[in-house]
Amino acid sequence: MPTINVTDSSFESDVLASKKPVLVDFWAEWCGPCKAMGPALEELAGELGEQAVVAKVNIDDAMDTALAYNVRGVPTLIIFKDGQAVATRTGAMTKSKLTEWLAEFS
């Protein structure tokens, strides 16, 4: 399953209502580290299949959601489980670190 693009209007249905854990990448087009992480997130999404969802929120297009979760810098990654934010990390991560981190909540 590829990453999904989430907006302010789809955040509740795509992330909070998900029956699976969701790794949300809050990113921006102008952010170099965010762009560098893109391929790793796509690969991870493909490998996870039906176990979890990888979602991307462009903070410039979804400011309300970014503010609601106190996103102060990008990339910010938040894992949601059962509609709740359960873990947050800021800064770029390798695919292996993302996999290890997500496994704690799957």
matplotlib code that plots the C-alpha trace (Angstrom):
import matplotlib.pyplot as plt

x = [0.0, 1.5, 1.6, -1.6, -1.8, -3.9, -5.6, -7.3, -10.6, -9.5, -7.4, -10.2, -11.3, -7.8, -5.9, -8.0, -10.7, -8.1, -8.2, -4.5, -1.6, -0.8, 2.6, 2.0, 4.8, 4.3, 6.4, 6.8, 7.8, 10.7, 12.2, 15.3, 15.3, 11.6, 12.3, 15.2, 12.9, 10.3, 11.6, 12.1, 8.5, 7.3, 9.3, 8.1, 4.5, 4.9, 6.5, 3.9, 1.0, -2.0, -0.2, -0.1, -0.7, 1.9, 0.4, 1.8, 0.5, 1.9, 1.9, 1.6, -1.7, -3.0, -2.0, -5.0, -3.9, -0.2, -1.2, -3.5, -0.6, 2.0, 4.1, 6.9, 9.5, 9.6, 9.9, 7.7, 6.6, 3.7, 2.3, -1.4, -3.1, -6.8, -7.3, -4.6, -1.1, 1.1, 4.6, 6.3, 9.7, 11.2, 13.9, 14.8, 15.0, 16.3, 14.0, 15.4, 14.9, 11.3, 10.7, 12.0, 10.0, 6.8, 7.2, 6.9, 3.3, 2.1]
y = [0.0, 3.4, 6.4, 8.4, 12.2, 13.5, 17.0, 18.9, 17.6, 13.9, 13.6, 12.3, 9.6, 8.7, 8.7, 9.0, 6.4, 3.9, 0.4, 0.1, 2.0, 5.1, 6.7, 10.3, 12.3, 16.1, 17.6, 20.6, 21.0, 23.3, 20.9, 19.1, 16.4, 15.8, 15.2, 12.9, 10.7, 10.4, 7.3, 5.5, 6.2, 4.9, 1.7, 1.3, 1.8, -0.9, -3.4, -2.8, -3.9, -4.2, -4.0, -0.2, 3.0, 5.6, 9.0, 12.3, 15.7, 18.8, 21.4, 24.3, 22.7, 21.4, 24.1, 23.4, 19.7, 20.7, 23.3, 20.8, 18.4, 21.1, 20.5, 23.1, 21.7, 19.3, 16.5, 15.6, 12.0, 10.9, 7.4, 7.2, 4.1, 3.8, 7.5, 8.7, 10.1, 7.6, 8.7, 11.7, 12.2, 15.2, 15.0, 12.8, 9.0, 6.1, 3.4, 0.9, 3.3, 4.0, 0.3, -0.3, 2.6, 1.6, -2.0, -0.9, 0.1, -2.5]
z = [0.0, -0.9, 1.4, 1.6, 1.4, 4.2, 4.4, 7.2, 6.0, 5.7, 8.8, 11.0, 8.6, 7.3, 10.6, 13.7, 12.5, 11.2, 12.7, 12.0, 13.5, 11.4, 11.0, 10.0, 8.4, 8.8, 6.1, 3.7, 0.1, 1.0, 3.6, 2.4, 5.1, 4.4, 0.7, 1.6, 3.7, 1.0, -0.7, 2.7, 3.7, 0.3, 0.7, 4.3, 3.2, 0.6, 3.0, 5.7, 3.5, 5.7, 9.0, 9.3, 7.3, 6.3, 5.8, 4.7, 5.9, 4.0, 6.8, 4.3, 3.0, 6.4, 8.9, 11.2, 11.7, 12.1, 14.8, 16.6, 17.1, 18.0, 14.9, 15.3, 12.9, 10.0, 9.5, 12.6, 12.8, 14.9, 15.4, 16.0, 17.4, 18.1, 17.3, 19.8, 19.2, 21.0, 20.0, 18.4, 16.9, 15.1, 12.5, 9.7, 10.3, 8.3, 7.0, 9.5, 12.4, 11.2, 11.0, 14.6, 16.0, 14.3, 15.4, 19.0, 18.4, 15.9]

ax = plt.figure().add_subplot(projection="3d")
ax.plot(x, y, z, "-o")
ax.set_aspect("equal")
plt.show()
